[in-house]
Amino acid sequence: MEQEMMLTKKGMLGNYPQQPHGGKLVDLVLKGAELDEALKRAAQLPAIMIDMEAVITVEMIATGVLSPNEGFMDEANYMSVLSKGRLTNGLIWPVPLSFAPTGERNREVVKSLAIGEEVTLIDEKRNPIAILTLNDIFSYDREYRASQLFGTTGRNHPGVDAIYRRMGDTALGGTLKLLGRMDWGPFEKLRLEPKDTWKMFYEEKNFRSVAGFITGANPLHRGHEFIHKNALEEIDGLLIQPLVEMAKREYTRHEFRMLSYRSVLDTYYPKGRSMLSPLRVTYIFAGPRETVLHALIMKNYGCTHALIGRDHAGIGEFYDKYASHTVFDEFDPKELGIAIRLFHEVFHCTRCSNLATGQSCPHDEKYRVHISGTGIREMLRHGILPPKEIIRPESARIAIQGIQSKGLDENDQSISPVGQTIKAIFPFYSERKNLGGLKRSEPLDWDSLTKRDLE
């Protein structure tokens, strides 16, 4: 009880093995009489409409996921984060939390505001989401933001494109008060906020260490499992957080992805030590910077360790495949405040007859079946279950029900060439007839491969 009172009043967490980033777990969710009064006030204030991505960010801030931030950044913190990856007080923070409304009506409201005033943030159905108390109003350079955050200003980068699509000319800085949490639909009963996980880890389960794992739009595969089980050899608990928002249509639907995770965890993971909870965040597409953000999110959920795979938060060819590893060389581990566990690319070696990485397997690449999340997803879209060595059938059979199928042409071939899918998982196929087998007389052209080759 004493620890709960400390959490509520100060945001501190007693003698737990971990502490929130910056030493304080933020809680800006209004309740009771304070909420009633704020709702009445919100109805009288000027209103700015925000999209779903902004709603999610507001909720993340208010529930402590992005502690110690209590709102959208002022210009000084915004510029400091972009140029140095730190807040003005020196605390590590990799990406700016900024708010620059778009739309003609919103622009007119922004022009009428002054520092010290309040404004209500409403969603697209005009429901009040939060009250923002302004402490800064400033203009910013989109090109500078893109180059600093993403390392490119090309609109073919999804993060750069989002800046120009979603952000206006004037940013509003200030603190937030949340008027109501969004309902997460099918995930509402599964959601865990930081205040829930700290209590579960360190009071109910009495863990001394917890590893966090944030994962994207693909179903649970054996590469994930390899990382998880290696961590469980030395760490008490495991928190797996699949991202469940803002995904593309071709990705596995979130409900089926969660079911595929649940199926494997229930059968192959130790009971009571492996926890699954969806994480509703916005995709920033910031590569290594976003990886650091995810590590700090895991820290704010109470994790003592962050598990980082080969291409965490990678975007196609924009970043080196191990950029999400080398970025942590820039930080003092004590300052970061969470232990980072880096894992190399996992594959199935037919000579070893098990999962391995280049750190432990001595055999030639011609014996390897690669574990590509994108390749697995594309095989499922073609209606083919990938090899059991890289994804368990329990996971694949569920995931295939929640994925958009590839179209077929008049010859019953895939409209989209399958060569890149085959190359991602079976890179030997162009030059060899089978794993470790004889060389072909001439290499195959990846672009000429068909669904028959994939089968």
Contacts in CASP RR format, 6 or more apart in sequence:
PFRMAT RR
TARGET T0000
AUTHOR 0000-0000-0000
METHOD contacts of the structure
MODEL  1
MEQEMMLTKKGMLGNYPQQPHGGKLVDLVLKGAELDEALKRAAQLPAIMI
DMEAVITVEMIATGVLSPNEGFMDEANYMSVLSKGRLTNGLIWPVPLSFA
PTGERNREVVKSLAIGEEVTLIDEKRNPIAILTLNDIFSYDREYRASQLF
GTTGRNHPGVDAIYRRMGDTALGGTLKLLGRMDWGPFEKLRLEPKDTWKM
FYEEKNFRSVAGFITGANPLHRGHEFIHKNALEEIDGLLIQPLVEMAKRE
YTRHEFRMLSYRSVLDTYYPKGRSMLSPLRVTYIFAGPRETVLHALIMKN
YGCTHALIGRDHAGIGEFYDKYASHTVFDEFDPKELGIAIRLFHEVFHCT
RCSNLATGQSCPHDEKYRVHISGTGIREMLRHGILPPKEIIRPESARIAI
QGIQSKGLDENDQSISPVGQTIKAIFPFYSERKNLGGLKRSEPLDWDSLT
KRDLE
3 13 0 8 1.000
3 14 0 8 1.000
3 203 0 8 1.000
4 199 0 8 1.000
6 12 0 8 1.000
6 13 0 8 1.000
6 14 0 8 1.000
7 13 0 8 1.000
7 25 0 8 1.000
7 195 0 8 1.000
7 198 0 8 1.000
8 27 0 8 1.000
10 24 0 8 1.000
11 20 0 8 1.000
11 23 0 8 1.000
11 24 0 8 1.000
11 25 0 8 1.000
11 26 0 8 1.000
11 27 0 8 1.000
12 19 0 8 1.000
12 23 0 8 1.000
12 24 0 8 1.000
12 25 0 8 1.000
13 19 0 8 1.000
13 20 0 8 1.000
13 25 0 8 1.000
13 198 0 8 1.000
13 202 0 8 1.000
16 198 0 8 1.000
16 201 0 8 1.000
16 202 0 8 1.000
16 302 0 8 1.000
17 202 0 8 1.000
17 207 0 8 1.000
17 208 0 8 1.000
17 209 0 8 1.000
17 304 0 8 1.000
18 210 0 8 1.000
18 299 0 8 1.000
18 302 0 8 1.000
18 303 0 8 1.000
18 304 0 8 1.000
18 338 0 8 1.000
20 26 0 8 1.000
20 64 0 8 1.000
20 67 0 8 1.000
20 68 0 8 1.000
20 194 0 8 1.000
20 299 0 8 1.000
20 300 0 8 1.000
20 302 0 8 1.000
21 67 0 8 1.000
21 68 0 8 1.000
21 91 0 8 1.000
21 92 0 8 1.000
21 296 0 8 1.000
21 299 0 8 1.000
21 300 0 8 1.000
21 337 0 8 1.000
22 67 0 8 1.000
22 68 0 8 1.000
22 91 0 8 1.000
23 67 0 8 1.000
23 68 0 8 1.000
24 67 0 8 1.000
24 68 0 8 1.000
25 64 0 8 1.000
25 67 0 8 1.000
25 194 0 8 1.000
25 195 0 8 1.000
25 198 0 8 1.000
25 300 0 8 1.000
26 61 0 8 1.000
26 62 0 8 1.000
26 63 0 8 1.000
26 64 0 8 1.000
26 66 0 8 1.000
26 67 0 8 1.000
26 68 0 8 1.000
26 69 0 8 1.000
26 70 0 8 1.000
27 62 0 8 1.000
27 63 0 8 1.000
27 64 0 8 1.000
27 195 0 8 1.000
28 61 0 8 1.000
28 62 0 8 1.000
28 63 0 8 1.000
28 64 0 8 1.000
28 70 0 8 1.000
28 71 0 8 1.000
28 175 0 8 1.000
28 176 0 8 1.000
28 177 0 8 1.000
28 178 0 8 1.000
29 62 0 8 1.000
29 63 0 8 1.000
29 178 0 8 1.000
29 180 0 8 1.000
29 181 0 8 1.000
30 38 0 8 1.000
30 177 0 8 1.000
30 178 0 8 1.000
30 179 0 8 1.000
30 180 0 8 1.000
35 179 0 8 1.000
35 180 0 8 1.000
38 131 0 8 1.000
38 177 0 8 1.000
38 179 0 8 1.000
39 128 0 8 1.000
39 179 0 8 1.000
41 118 0 8 1.000
41 131 0 8 1.000
42 120 0 8 1.000
42 128 0 8 1.000
42 131 0 8 1.000
42 179 0 8 1.000
43 120 0 8 1.000
43 128 0 8 1.000
45 118 0 8 1.000
45 119 0 8 1.000
45 120 0 8 1.000
45 131 0 8 1.000
46 109 0 8 1.000
46 112 0 8 1.000
46 113 0 8 1.000
46 119 0 8 1.000
46 120 0 8 1.000
47 109 0 8 1.000
47 119 0 8 1.000
47 120 0 8 1.000
47 121 0 8 1.000
47 122 0 8 1.000
47 126 0 8 1.000
47 128 0 8 1.000
48 101 0 8 1.000
48 106 0 8 1.000
48 109 0 8 1.000
48 110 0 8 1.000
48 119 0 8 1.000
48 120 0 8 1.000
48 121 0 8 1.000
48 122 0 8 1.000
48 132 0 8 1.000
49 101 0 8 1.000
49 105 0 8 1.000
49 106 0 8 1.000
49 122 0 8 1.000
49 123 0 8 1.000
49 124 0 8 1.000
49 126 0 8 1.000
50 58 0 8 1.000
50 101 0 8 1.000
50 121 0 8 1.000
50 122 0 8 1.000
50 123 0 8 1.000
50 129 0 8 1.000
51 124 0 8 1.000
51 166 0 8 1.000
52 123 0 8 1.000
52 124 0 8 1.000
52 245 0 8 1.000
52 246 0 8 1.000
53 166 0 8 1.000
53 246 0 8 1.000
53 282 0 8 1.000
54 99 0 8 1.000
54 121 0 8 1.000
55 123 0 8 1.000
55 129 0 8 1.000
55 182 0 8 1.000
56 182 0 8 1.000
56 245 0 8 1.000
56 246 0 8 1.000
56 280 0 8 1.000
56 281 0 8 1.000
56 282 0 8 1.000
57 66 0 8 1.000
57 97 0 8 1.000
57 282 0 8 1.000
58 121 0 8 1.000
58 129 0 8 1.000
58 130 0 8 1.000
58 176 0 8 1.000
58 178 0 8 1.000
59 178 0 8 1.000
59 181 0 8 1.000
59 182 0 8 1.000
59 280 0 8 1.000
60 66 0 8 1.000
60 280 0 8 1.000
60 281 0 8 1.000
61 69 0 8 1.000
61 70 0 8 1.000
61 71 0 8 1.000
61 72 0 8 1.000
61 97 0 8 1.000
61 176 0 8 1.000
62 130 0 8 1.000
62 176 0 8 1.000
62 177 0 8 1.000
62 178 0 8 1.000
63 178 0 8 1.000
63 181 0 8 1.000
63 193 0 8 1.000
63 194 0 8 1.000
63 195 0 8 1.000
64 193 0 8 1.000
64 194 0 8 1.000
64 195 0 8 1.000
64 300 0 8 1.000
65 193 0 8 1.000
65 194 0 8 1.000
65 281 0 8 1.000
65 297 0 8 1.000
65 300 0 8 1.000
65 301 0 8 1.000
66 97 0 8 1.000
66 296 0 8 1.000
66 297 0 8 1.000
66 300 0 8 1.000
67 194 0 8 1.000
67 300 0 8 1.000
68 91 0 8 1.000
69 93 0 8 1.000
69 97 0 8 1.000
70 175 0 8 1.000
70 176 0 8 1.000
71 97 0 8 1.000
71 132 0 8 1.000
71 173 0 8 1.000
71 174 0 8 1.000
71 175 0 8 1.000
71 176 0 8 1.000
72 97 0 8 1.000
72 98 0 8 1.000
72 99 0 8 1.000
72 132 0 8 1.000
72 171 0 8 1.000
72 172 0 8 1.000
72 173 0 8 1.000
72 174 0 8 1.000
72 176 0 8 1.000
73 81 0 8 1.000
73 96 0 8 1.000
73 97 0 8 1.000
73 98 0 8 1.000
73 173 0 8 1.000
74 135 0 8 1.000
74 136 0 8 1.000
74 138 0 8 1.000
74 173 0 8 1.000
74 174 0 8 1.000
75 136 0 8 1.000
75 138 0 8 1.000
75 140 0 8 1.000
75 171 0 8 1.000
76 88 0 8 1.000
76 136 0 8 1.000
77 87 0 8 1.000
77 88 0 8 1.000
77 96 0 8 1.000
78 96 0 8 1.000
78 98 0 8 1.000
78 138 0 8 1.000
78 140 0 8 1.000
78 171 0 8 1.000
80 86 0 8 1.000
80 87 0 8 1.000
80 88 0 8 1.000
80 90 0 8 1.000
81 87 0 8 1.000
81 93 0 8 1.000
81 94 0 8 1.000
81 95 0 8 1.000
81 96 0 8 1.000
82 96 0 8 1.000
82 144 0 8 1.000
82 145 0 8 1.000
82 148 0 8 1.000
82 149 0 8 1.000
83 148 0 8 1.000
84 90 0 8 1.000
85 92 0 8 1.000
85 93 0 8 1.000
85 94 0 8 1.000
85 289 0 8 1.000
86 92 0 8 1.000
86 93 0 8 1.000
87 93 0 8 1.000
92 292 0 8 1.000
92 296 0 8 1.000
92 331 0 8 1.000
92 335 0 8 1.000
92 336 0 8 1.000
93 296 0 8 1.000
94 286 0 8 1.000
94 289 0 8 1.000
94 290 0 8 1.000
94 292 0 8 1.000
94 293 0 8 1.000
94 296 0 8 1.000
95 149 0 8 1.000
95 284 0 8 1.000
95 286 0 8 1.000
95 289 0 8 1.000
95 290 0 8 1.000
95 293 0 8 1.000
96 145 0 8 1.000
96 149 0 8 1.000
98 140 0 8 1.000
98 167 0 8 1.000
98 171 0 8 1.000
98 173 0 8 1.000
99 132 0 8 1.000
99 171 0 8 1.000
99 172 0 8 1.000
99 173 0 8 1.000
100 140 0 8 1.000
100 167 0 8 1.000
100 168 0 8 1.000
100 169 0 8 1.000
100 170 0 8 1.000
100 171 0 8 1.000
100 172 0 8 1.000
101 107 0 8 1.000
101 109 0 8 1.000
101 110 0 8 1.000
101 168 0 8 1.000
101 170 0 8 1.000
101 172 0 8 1.000
102 166 0 8 1.000
102 167 0 8 1.000
102 168 0 8 1.000
103 168 0 8 1.000
107 168 0 8 1.000
107 169 0 8 1.000
107 170 0 8 1.000
109 119 0 8 1.000
110 137 0 8 1.000
110 170 0 8 1.000
110 172 0 8 1.000
113 119 0 8 1.000
113 134 0 8 1.000
113 137 0 8 1.000
113 172 0 8 1.000
114 134 0 8 1.000
114 137 0 8 1.000
115 134 0 8 1.000
115 135 0 8 1.000
115 136 0 8 1.000
115 137 0 8 1.000
116 133 0 8 1.000
116 134 0 8 1.000
116 135 0 8 1.000
117 133 0 8 1.000
117 134 0 8 1.000
118 131 0 8 1.000
118 132 0 8 1.000
118 133 0 8 1.000
118 134 0 8 1.000
119 131 0 8 1.000
119 132 0 8 1.000
119 134 0 8 1.000
119 172 0 8 1.000
120 128 0 8 1.000
120 130 0 8 1.000
120 131 0 8 1.000
120 132 0 8 1.000
121 128 0 8 1.000
121 129 0 8 1.000
121 130 0 8 1.000
121 131 0 8 1.000
121 132 0 8 1.000
122 128 0 8 1.000
122 129 0 8 1.000
123 129 0 8 1.000
128 179 0 8 1.000
128 180 0 8 1.000
129 178 0 8 1.000
129 179 0 8 1.000
129 180 0 8 1.000
130 176 0 8 1.000
130 177 0 8 1.000
130 178 0 8 1.000
130 179 0 8 1.000
130 180 0 8 1.000
131 176 0 8 1.000
131 177 0 8 1.000
131 179 0 8 1.000
132 172 0 8 1.000
132 173 0 8 1.000
132 174 0 8 1.000
132 175 0 8 1.000
132 176 0 8 1.000
133 174 0 8 1.000
133 175 0 8 1.000
133 176 0 8 1.000
133 177 0 8 1.000
134 172 0 8 1.000
134 173 0 8 1.000
134 174 0 8 1.000
135 173 0 8 1.000
135 174 0 8 1.000
135 175 0 8 1.000
136 171 0 8 1.000
136 172 0 8 1.000
136 173 0 8 1.000
136 174 0 8 1.000
137 170 0 8 1.000
137 171 0 8 1.000
137 172 0 8 1.000
137 173 0 8 1.000
138 170 0 8 1.000
138 171 0 8 1.000
138 173 0 8 1.000
139 169 0 8 1.000
139 170 0 8 1.000
139 171 0 8 1.000
140 171 0 8 1.000
142 163 0 8 1.000
142 164 0 8 1.000
142 167 0 8 1.000
143 153 0 8 1.000
145 163 0 8 1.000
146 152 0 8 1.000
146 153 0 8 1.000
146 154 0 8 1.000
146 157 0 8 1.000
146 159 0 8 1.000
146 160 0 8 1.000
146 163 0 8 1.000
147 153 0 8 1.000
149 159 0 8 1.000
149 284 0 8 1.000
149 286 0 8 1.000
149 289 0 8 1.000
150 157 0 8 1.000
150 159 0 8 1.000
150 160 0 8 1.000
150 285 0 8 1.000
150 286 0 8 1.000
150 287 0 8 1.000
150 318 0 8 1.000
152 160 0 8 1.000
152 318 0 8 1.000
153 160 0 8 1.000
154 160 0 8 1.000
155 161 0 8 1.000
155 164 0 8 1.000
157 285 0 8 1.000
157 315 0 8 1.000
157 318 0 8 1.000
158 283 0 8 1.000
158 285 0 8 1.000
158 315 0 8 1.000
159 284 0 8 1.000
159 285 0 8 1.000
159 286 0 8 1.000
159 315 0 8 1.000
162 285 0 8 1.000
184 190 0 8 1.000
184 191 0 8 1.000
184 244 0 8 1.000
184 278 0 8 1.000
184 280 0 8 1.000
186 254 0 8 1.000
186 255 0 8 1.000
187 244 0 8 1.000
187 254 0 8 1.000
187 258 0 8 1.000
187 278 0 8 1.000
187 280 0 8 1.000
190 258 0 8 1.000
190 276 0 8 1.000
190 277 0 8 1.000
190 278 0 8 1.000
191 277 0 8 1.000
191 278 0 8 1.000
191 280 0 8 1.000
192 200 0 8 1.000
192 275 0 8 1.000
192 277 0 8 1.000
192 301 0 8 1.000
194 300 0 8 1.000
194 301 0 8 1.000
194 302 0 8 1.000
197 239 0 8 1.000
197 275 0 8 1.000
197 277 0 8 1.000
197 301 0 8 1.000
197 302 0 8 1.000
198 301 0 8 1.000
198 302 0 8 1.000
200 275 0 8 1.000
201 207 0 8 1.000
201 210 0 8 1.000
201 237 0 8 1.000
201 302 0 8 1.000
202 302 0 8 1.000
205 236 0 8 1.000
205 237 0 8 1.000
205 272 0 8 1.000
207 236 0 8 1.000
207 237 0 8 1.000
208 236 0 8 1.000
209 234 0 8 1.000
209 235 0 8 1.000
209 236 0 8 1.000
209 237 0 8 1.000
209 304 0 8 1.000
209 305 0 8 1.000
210 235 0 8 1.000
210 236 0 8 1.000
210 237 0 8 1.000
210 238 0 8 1.000
210 239 0 8 1.000
210 302 0 8 1.000
210 303 0 8 1.000
210 304 0 8 1.000
210 305 0 8 1.000
211 228 0 8 1.000
211 231 0 8 1.000
211 232 0 8 1.000
211 235 0 8 1.000
211 237 0 8 1.000
211 238 0 8 1.000
211 239 0 8 1.000
211 303 0 8 1.000
211 304 0 8 1.000
211 305 0 8 1.000
211 306 0 8 1.000
211 307 0 8 1.000
211 341 0 8 1.000
212 238 0 8 1.000
212 239 0 8 1.000
212 240 0 8 1.000
212 241 0 8 1.000
212 298 0 8 1.000
212 301 0 8 1.000
212 303 0 8 1.000
212 305 0 8 1.000
212 306 0 8 1.000
212 307 0 8 1.000
213 224 0 8 1.000
213 227 0 8 1.000
213 228 0 8 1.000
213 231 0 8 1.000
213 238 0 8 1.000
213 239 0 8 1.000
213 240 0 8 1.000
213 241 0 8 1.000
213 307 0 8 1.000
214 241 0 8 1.000
214 243 0 8 1.000
214 279 0 8 1.000
214 294 0 8 1.000
214 297 0 8 1.000
214 298 0 8 1.000
214 312 0 8 1.000
215 224 0 8 1.000
215 240 0 8 1.000
215 241 0 8 1.000
215 242 0 8 1.000
215 243 0 8 1.000
216 242 0 8 1.000
216 243 0 8 1.000
217 243 0 8 1.000
217 247 0 8 1.000
217 248 0 8 1.000
217 251 0 8 1.000
217 252 0 8 1.000
217 257 0 8 1.000
217 377 0 8 1.000
218 251 0 8 1.000
218 252 0 8 1.000
218 257 0 8 1.000
218 373 0 8 1.000
218 374 0 8 1.000
218 376 0 8 1.000
218 377 0 8 1.000
219 252 0 8 1.000
219 256 0 8 1.000
219 257 0 8 1.000
219 260 0 8 1.000
219 261 0 8 1.000
219 376 0 8 1.000
219 377 0 8 1.000
219 380 0 8 1.000
219 391 0 8 1.000
219 395 0 8 1.000
219 396 0 8 1.000
219 398 0 8 1.000
219 399 0 8 1.000
220 257 0 8 1.000
220 260 0 8 1.000
220 261 0 8 1.000
220 264 0 8 1.000
220 265 0 8 1.000
220 391 0 8 1.000
220 392 0 8 1.000
220 395 0 8 1.000
221 371 0 8 1.000
221 373 0 8 1.000
221 376 0 8 1.000
221 390 0 8 1.000
221 391 0 8 1.000
221 392 0 8 1.000
221 395 0 8 1.000
222 346 0 8 1.000
222 348 0 8 1.000
222 355 0 8 1.000
222 371 0 8 1.000
222 389 0 8 1.000
222 390 0 8 1.000
222 391 0 8 1.000
222 392 0 8 1.000
223 346 0 8 1.000
223 355 0 8 1.000
223 371 0 8 1.000
223 390 0 8 1.000
225 264 0 8 1.000
225 268 0 8 1.000
225 355 0 8 1.000
225 392 0 8 1.000
226 343 0 8 1.000
226 346 0 8 1.000
226 355 0 8 1.000
227 307 0 8 1.000
227 309 0 8 1.000
227 343 0 8 1.000
227 346 0 8 1.000
228 238 0 8 1.000
228 240 0 8 1.000
228 269 0 8 1.000
228 274 0 8 1.000
228 307 0 8 1.000
229 269 0 8 1.000
230 343 0 8 1.000
231 238 0 8 1.000
231 305 0 8 1.000
231 307 0 8 1.000
231 341 0 8 1.000
232 238 0 8 1.000
232 269 0 8 1.000
232 270 0 8 1.000
232 273 0 8 1.000
232 274 0 8 1.000
235 304 0 8 1.000
235 305 0 8 1.000
236 273 0 8 1.000
237 273 0 8 1.000
237 274 0 8 1.000
237 275 0 8 1.000
238 269 0 8 1.000
238 273 0 8 1.000
238 274 0 8 1.000
238 275 0 8 1.000
239 275 0 8 1.000
239 277 0 8 1.000
239 298 0 8 1.000
239 301 0 8 1.000
239 303 0 8 1.000
240 261 0 8 1.000
240 265 0 8 1.000
240 274 0 8 1.000
240 275 0 8 1.000
240 276 0 8 1.000
240 277 0 8 1.000
241 277 0 8 1.000
241 278 0 8 1.000
241 279 0 8 1.000
241 298 0 8 1.000
241 301 0 8 1.000
242 254 0 8 1.000
242 257 0 8 1.000
242 258 0 8 1.000
242 261 0 8 1.000
242 276 0 8 1.000
242 278 0 8 1.000
242 279 0 8 1.000
243 278 0 8 1.000
243 279 0 8 1.000
243 280 0 8 1.000
243 281 0 8 1.000
243 283 0 8 1.000
244 254 0 8 1.000
244 257 0 8 1.000
244 258 0 8 1.000
244 278 0 8 1.000
244 279 0 8 1.000
244 280 0 8 1.000
245 254 0 8 1.000
245 280 0 8 1.000
245 281 0 8 1.000
245 282 0 8 1.000
246 282 0 8 1.000
246 283 0 8 1.000
247 254 0 8 1.000
249 404 0 8 1.000
250 377 0 8 1.000
250 381 0 8 1.000
250 403 0 8 1.000
250 404 0 8 1.000
251 377 0 8 1.000
251 403 0 8 1.000
252 260 0 8 1.000
252 377 0 8 1.000
252 380 0 8 1.000
252 399 0 8 1.000
252 402 0 8 1.000
252 403 0 8 1.000
253 402 0 8 1.000
253 403 0 8 1.000
254 278 0 8 1.000
255 402 0 8 1.000
256 398 0 8 1.000
256 399 0 8 1.000
256 401 0 8 1.000
256 402 0 8 1.000
256 403 0 8 1.000
257 399 0 8 1.000
258 276 0 8 1.000
258 278 0 8 1.000
259 398 0 8 1.000
260 394 0 8 1.000
260 395 0 8 1.000
260 396 0 8 1.000
260 398 0 8 1.000
260 399 0 8 1.000
261 276 0 8 1.000
261 395 0 8 1.000
262 276 0 8 1.000
263 394 0 8 1.000
263 395 0 8 1.000
263 398 0 8 1.000
264 392 0 8 1.000
264 394 0 8 1.000
264 395 0 8 1.000
265 274 0 8 1.000
265 276 0 8 1.000
267 394 0 8 1.000
268 392 0 8 1.000
279 297 0 8 1.000
281 297 0 8 1.000
284 290 0 8 1.000
284 293 0 8 1.000
285 313 0 8 1.000
285 315 0 8 1.000
286 293 0 8 1.000
286 313 0 8 1.000
287 312 0 8 1.000
287 313 0 8 1.000
287 314 0 8 1.000
287 315 0 8 1.000
287 318 0 8 1.000
287 319 0 8 1.000
287 323 0 8 1.000
287 324 0 8 1.000
288 313 0 8 1.000
288 319 0 8 1.000
288 323 0 8 1.000
288 324 0 8 1.000
288 326 0 8 1.000
288 327 0 8 1.000
289 327 0 8 1.000
290 313 0 8 1.000
290 314 0 8 1.000
291 308 0 8 1.000
291 312 0 8 1.000
291 313 0 8 1.000
291 324 0 8 1.000
291 327 0 8 1.000
292 327 0 8 1.000
292 328 0 8 1.000
292 331 0 8 1.000
294 306 0 8 1.000
294 312 0 8 1.000
294 313 0 8 1.000
295 306 0 8 1.000
295 308 0 8 1.000
295 328 0 8 1.000
295 336 0 8 1.000
295 338 0 8 1.000
295 340 0 8 1.000
296 336 0 8 1.000
296 338 0 8 1.000
298 305 0 8 1.000
298 306 0 8 1.000
298 338 0 8 1.000
299 306 0 8 1.000
299 337 0 8 1.000
299 338 0 8 1.000
303 338 0 8 1.000
304 338 0 8 1.000
304 339 0 8 1.000
305 338 0 8 1.000
305 339 0 8 1.000
305 340 0 8 1.000
305 341 0 8 1.000
306 338 0 8 1.000
306 339 0 8 1.000
306 340 0 8 1.000
306 341 0 8 1.000
307 341 0 8 1.000
307 343 0 8 1.000
308 324 0 8 1.000
308 325 0 8 1.000
308 328 0 8 1.000
308 340 0 8 1.000
308 341 0 8 1.000
308 342 0 8 1.000
308 343 0 8 1.000
309 324 0 8 1.000
309 325 0 8 1.000
309 342 0 8 1.000
309 343 0 8 1.000
309 344 0 8 1.000
310 321 0 8 1.000
310 322 0 8 1.000
310 324 0 8 1.000
310 325 0 8 1.000
310 343 0 8 1.000
310 344 0 8 1.000
310 345 0 8 1.000
310 346 0 8 1.000
311 321 0 8 1.000
311 324 0 8 1.000
312 324 0 8 1.000
313 324 0 8 1.000
314 323 0 8 1.000
314 324 0 8 1.000
320 326 0 8 1.000
321 345 0 8 1.000
325 342 0 8 1.000
328 336 0 8 1.000
328 340 0 8 1.000
328 342 0 8 1.000
333 339 0 8 1.000
333 340 0 8 1.000
343 357 0 8 1.000
344 357 0 8 1.000
344 358 0 8 1.000
344 359 0 8 1.000
345 357 0 8 1.000
345 358 0 8 1.000
345 370 0 8 1.000
345 371 0 8 1.000
346 355 0 8 1.000
346 356 0 8 1.000
346 357 0 8 1.000
346 371 0 8 1.000
347 355 0 8 1.000
347 356 0 8 1.000
347 357 0 8 1.000
347 358 0 8 1.000
347 361 0 8 1.000
347 368 0 8 1.000
347 369 0 8 1.000
347 370 0 8 1.000
347 371 0 8 1.000
348 354 0 8 1.000
348 355 0 8 1.000
348 356 0 8 1.000
348 368 0 8 1.000
348 369 0 8 1.000
348 371 0 8 1.000
348 387 0 8 1.000
348 389 0 8 1.000
348 390 0 8 1.000
349 355 0 8 1.000
349 356 0 8 1.000
349 361 0 8 1.000
349 363 0 8 1.000
349 367 0 8 1.000
349 368 0 8 1.000
350 367 0 8 1.000
350 368 0 8 1.000
350 369 0 8 1.000
350 435 0 8 1.000
350 436 0 8 1.000
351 361 0 8 1.000
351 363 0 8 1.000
351 367 0 8 1.000
352 361 0 8 1.000
352 363 0 8 1.000
355 389 0 8 1.000
361 368 0 8 1.000
364 436 0 8 1.000
365 427 0 8 1.000
365 428 0 8 1.000
366 428 0 8 1.000
366 432 0 8 1.000
366 435 0 8 1.000
366 436 0 8 1.000
366 437 0 8 1.000
367 435 0 8 1.000
367 436 0 8 1.000
368 428 0 8 1.000
369 387 0 8 1.000
369 389 0 8 1.000
369 390 0 8 1.000
369 425 0 8 1.000
369 426 0 8 1.000
369 435 0 8 1.000
370 390 0 8 1.000
370 424 0 8 1.000
370 425 0 8 1.000
370 426 0 8 1.000
370 427 0 8 1.000
371 390 0 8 1.000
371 391 0 8 1.000
371 425 0 8 1.000
372 424 0 8 1.000
372 425 0 8 1.000
373 424 0 8 1.000
374 424 0 8 1.000
375 386 0 8 1.000
375 421 0 8 1.000
375 424 0 8 1.000
375 425 0 8 1.000
376 386 0 8 1.000
376 390 0 8 1.000
376 391 0 8 1.000
376 396 0 8 1.000
376 425 0 8 1.000
377 403 0 8 1.000
378 406 0 8 1.000
378 418 0 8 1.000
378 420 0 8 1.000
378 421 0 8 1.000
378 424 0 8 1.000
379 385 0 8 1.000
379 386 0 8 1.000
379 421 0 8 1.000
379 425 0 8 1.000
379 454 0 8 1.000
380 386 0 8 1.000
380 396 0 8 1.000
380 399 0 8 1.000
380 400 0 8 1.000
380 403 0 8 1.000
381 403 0 8 1.000
381 404 0 8 1.000
381 405 0 8 1.000
381 406 0 8 1.000
382 405 0 8 1.000
382 406 0 8 1.000
382 414 0 8 1.000
382 418 0 8 1.000
382 421 0 8 1.000
382 451 0 8 1.000
382 454 0 8 1.000
383 400 0 8 1.000
383 405 0 8 1.000
383 406 0 8 1.000
384 454 0 8 1.000
384 455 0 8 1.000
385 393 0 8 1.000
385 396 0 8 1.000
385 397 0 8 1.000
385 400 0 8 1.000
386 396 0 8 1.000
386 425 0 8 1.000
387 425 0 8 1.000
390 425 0 8 1.000
406 414 0 8 1.000
406 415 0 8 1.000
406 416 0 8 1.000
407 414 0 8 1.000
407 415 0 8 1.000
407 416 0 8 1.000
408 414 0 8 1.000
408 415 0 8 1.000
409 415 0 8 1.000
412 451 0 8 1.000
413 450 0 8 1.000
413 451 0 8 1.000
414 450 0 8 1.000
414 451 0 8 1.000
417 446 0 8 1.000
417 447 0 8 1.000
417 449 0 8 1.000
418 449 0 8 1.000
418 450 0 8 1.000
418 451 0 8 1.000
418 453 0 8 1.000
418 454 0 8 1.000
419 446 0 8 1.000
419 447 0 8 1.000
419 449 0 8 1.000
419 453 0 8 1.000
419 454 0 8 1.000
420 446 0 8 1.000
421 454 0 8 1.000
422 429 0 8 1.000
422 446 0 8 1.000
422 449 0 8 1.000
422 453 0 8 1.000
422 454 0 8 1.000
423 429 0 8 1.000
423 430 0 8 1.000
423 446 0 8 1.000
426 435 0 8 1.000
428 435 0 8 1.000
428 436 0 8 1.000
429 444 0 8 1.000
429 449 0 8 1.000
429 453 0 8 1.000
430 440 0 8 1.000
430 443 0 8 1.000
430 444 0 8 1.000
430 445 0 8 1.000
430 446 0 8 1.000
431 439 0 8 1.000
431 440 0 8 1.000
431 443 0 8 1.000
431 444 0 8 1.000
432 438 0 8 1.000
432 439 0 8 1.000
432 440 0 8 1.000
433 440 0 8 1.000
444 453 0 8 1.000
END
